[in-house]
Amino acid sequence: MNSATIQLAITNTYFDGAEIETSAIITVPVPYPIDPDEREEWAYEHIFPETGTGRDGDAWYEAEVVASTDSELTGKTFEFGG
């Protein structure tokens, strides 16, 4: 299996209005899936674990790939919660 290293810019927005910016550098498998259901599963398995700051309550997370060793992933945005 091939892999890519990506840098994520993550916005963690909480129900009380707090917004916390974080970042992460991780390795993910490639190629990025074509099927929408597989894409969602891929995102929850590899991107979602990098979101959150340990706060309780409802939250919305947005993670943008700001750099990647695989150009196909650069600029992709993943959203969770809501």
C-alpha positions in Angstrom: 0.0 0.0 0.0 1.3 3.4 -0.9 1.1 6.4 1.5 1.3 10.2 1.5 2.3 12.6 4.3 -0.2 15.4 4.7 -0.4 18.6 6.8 -3.9 19.4 8.1 -5.2 22.8 9.3 -8.1 22.0 11.6 -10.8 24.3 12.9 -12.7 22.9 15.9 -15.9 24.8 16.5 -17.9 24.1 19.6 -21.6 24.6 20.5 -20.7 27.5 22.9 -19.1 29.4 20.0 -15.5 28.6 20.9 -13.3 28.1 17.9 -9.9 26.4 18.3 -7.4 26.1 15.5 -5.0 23.1 15.5 -2.8 21.3 13.0 -1.4 17.9 12.4 1.0 16.1 10.2 0.0 12.5 9.4 0.6 9.7 7.0 -2.4 8.4 5.1 -2.9 5.6 2.5 -3.3 6.5 -1.2 -4.8 6.5 -3.7 -7.7 8.6 -2.3 -10.9 6.5 -3.0 -13.2 7.3 -5.9 -16.4 5.9 -4.5 -18.2 8.5 -2.2 -19.0 5.9 0.5 -15.3 4.8 0.5 -14.2 8.4 0.7 -16.3 9.0 3.8 -15.0 5.9 5.4 -11.4 6.9 4.5 -11.9 10.3 6.0 -13.4 9.0 9.3 -10.6 6.5 9.6 -7.6 8.7 8.8 -8.7 12.4 9.2 -11.3 12.5 12.0 -9.1 11.1 14.7 -7.0 14.3 14.4 -9.9 16.6 15.2 -11.1 17.7 18.6 -9.4 19.3 21.6 -10.8 17.2 24.4 -13.7 19.5 25.1 -17.2 18.1 25.9 -20.3 19.0 23.9 -21.5 19.3 20.4 -18.8 20.3 17.8 -18.2 20.9 14.1 -14.8 20.1 12.7 -13.2 21.2 9.4 -9.8 19.8 8.3 -8.1 21.1 5.2 -5.1 19.5 3.6 -2.7 22.4 3.3 0.3 20.4 2.1 0.8 16.8 0.9 3.3 14.6 -0.8 0.4 13.6 -3.1 -0.8 16.6 -5.0 -4.3 15.0 -5.4 -4.9 15.5 -1.6 -3.7 19.2 -1.4 -6.7 21.5 -0.9 -9.2 18.9 0.0 -11.4 19.8 3.0 -13.1 17.3 5.3 -16.1 18.2 7.5 -17.4 16.3 10.5 -20.1 16.9 13.1 -22.8 19.4 13.0 
